[in-house]
Amino acid sequence: MKKILQPIEGDYYLSEEGYRVFTEQYHKRRGYCCESGCRHCPYGYNSKTNSRKKS
């Protein structure tokens, strides 16, 4: 079961449309890629090719 993180300061910002946008800081704290094509994904996931960049 995946643990649920409570957002802390710097984990997200609100877009002009009012959506919560998670930052790279949050994704790194979470520790895995959800493969949803997140804007600030530190894992290099590309939703168009359904792949991650090799490190």
Buried (B, 14 or more C-beta within 10 A) or exposed (E): EEEEEEEEEEBBEEEEEEEEEBBBBBBEBBEEBEBEEBEBBBBEBEEEEEEEEEE
